[in-house]
Amino acid sequence: MRAIWSGLIQFGMVALPVRLYGATEEHAVRLHEIHSSDGSRVEHRRFCRAEGREIPYDEVGRGFALPDGSMVPLTEEDLARLPLPTKHTCEVLGFVPGAGIDPISYSKPYYAGPDGPGAERPYALLVEALARTGMVGVAKVAIRSRERLALLRPRRGVLVLQTLLWEDELREPGDLARRHRSRTGSWSSPRC
């Protein structure tokens, strides 16, 4: 595995150097868009509306859309200078019982491994303490220029940094729950 992030897990006076590694990989059948009449692949081209021409990839940048629809161009340097306090630090905000976290908020898991020989013992102690107590660390971390909430939890002797969705990223079920009530007003059990 190749590390995608390196930094510190920090809580109190403890600063533990770690590296993050992708913990999952999806194996999906990859379908391609084709032209129905002859089966040839369909290409997507980068087209500049203002100039009315196709542009090469090296002329493609990123921008932020303002409410009025205008775009603010952002360079890689702009993104690198974003004031993210957790850019290379996983800041543990506190420890809570792991059973109290609703799994619907789970996003992407990463393995967090110790970064260097001096980190191995404190790393092992943290993994063991979390496993023994059933607690998880609630943290803030910035991965790929985006600050996220995350959990630090033990799994098979290693730490997993599980990113979480923010509250506004979770959808409410709306009236779906009412649709599953039986005519008597009691809940019908789904058959799975």
N, C-alpha and C positions, 0 to 999 in steps of 0.2 A: 504494500500500500504506500501511496505517496501522501505526505502531509499537505493539507490545504491551508493550514493556519498554524501559527506558533505564537505563544504569548504566555501569560501568567494567569493561573487561577488564584484570585486574591480574596482573602477573608481575614478580618482582624489584622494581626501582625504577620500572617502567613502569606507568602508569595511562592506558589508552586509552578515552576516552568513546565509547560505541556505543549504537545503538538496534537492537532485534530486530524482525524482520518475519516473519510466517508465510511459509514457503517453499513450502507445498503447499496445495492445496485439492482436496477429493474431489468427484467428479461422479457421484453414485449416483442411481439411480432411487428416489425417495422413495415408499414405500408407506404407506398410512394404514389404521388399523383401522376396519372398518365393521361394521354390524349385517348379518349375512348375509341375513336375510329381506327387508330393504327398502333396503339399500345406504347408509343414513345413517351419518355419522361417529360414532364412539364417543368420548365424552369421558372423561377421567380427572380425578377430583375429589380435592381434598385433604380427607381425613377424619380427624378427631381421635378416636382410639379411646376415650380417657378420657371425653370429653364426649359422644361419640356424635352428632357433628354435622359438617357440612361447614364448613371455615374458609376465609377469604379468604387470598390469597397473602401479604398484608402481615403475617399472623400466623404465617407459616412461618419457622422458624429452622433452625439446624444444631446437631447435637450429636454427641458421641463416645460410643460404646457401651462400657461397662465389661464385664469378663468375667462379672459377675453379671447382665448384661442391663440394668442401670439406665443412664440417659442423663445425660451432663454437657452442659448447654447451653453453646454457644459463640457469642459475639457477633462482629460484624465487627471491633470494637475488640480483642477477644481475639486474633483471627487476625492483625490488623495488628501486635500487640505480640509475636508469636512471635519468639523469639531466633534468627533466621536470620542468621548472619554474612554470607551471600552474598545478602542481600535486594536490594541494588543493585550487587553486585560479582560478576563472573564471575572467580573466583579460579583461575588456572592453577596446577595442582599440578606439572606437568612436561611435557616433550615426549618423545614416543615415535614410532617408525616407524609410519606409518599402515597399512601392510600387516599389522601384527600385531594389529589390532583385529578381532575376530570380528563380522561384520555382524549376527548374530542379536541382539546387544545394542543395535542402533540403535533409537531410538524416534522422536522428532519433530524434523524439521529446521527451523531458522530462519535467515534471512539476518541477518547482523550488519553494519550499515553504520556508517560514521564519523558521530559526532554533533558537527558543527561543523567549520569550516574548519581549526582548529588540529589536528584529529585526522586529517585526510586523509593527510598524509605518513607519519606513523608507522603508520597503518592499511595503506597501500600497501606499506610495507617489510615488515610482518608477513605480509601475504598472499604477497608475493614470496618471502620466506624460507621459508615453509612449502611453497610450490609447488616451489621449487628443491631442497629437501632431502628431500621426501617425509615430513616429520614432521607430527604433529598435536599440538595442545595438549590435555592431559587437564585438565578443570576441574570445579569445583563451582559451581552457579548455582541460585538460587531463582527460579522462575517460578510465578506464581499460588499463592504460599504453600507451595510444595513444593520442597524442595531436591533437586537431581538431579545426577548425574554428566553430563558433556557432553564432546564433542570440539569443538575449533576446527579446521576444515580449510578449505583453499582450494577454490573451485569457480568457474571462469569469471571470475576476477579479483576475487571477493568472498569474505569469510569466511562460512562456514556454521557455526553453532552447532548441533551434532547432539546432542540429549539421548540419554542411554543408559539402559537398564534396569539396575537393581541386580541383583546376582548372584542374590538370592532371588526375583527376578521371572522368571527364566528356568527353564523346565521341563526336566527331564532326559528323554531319549527313552525311558528304561526299556527294556523288552524289544522295542521296535519294530525296533531294529537286528538282533536275532536273527531276526526274522520274514523278513528279506530274504536270508538265507543260502540258497544252493542245497543240495541233498542231499549234495553232495560236500564241503561245508564252506567253499567259497569264496564270495566275495560276488558276487551277481548284480547286473549293472548295470541301473539303472532306465531305462526308455524314456520319455523326456520329449519 
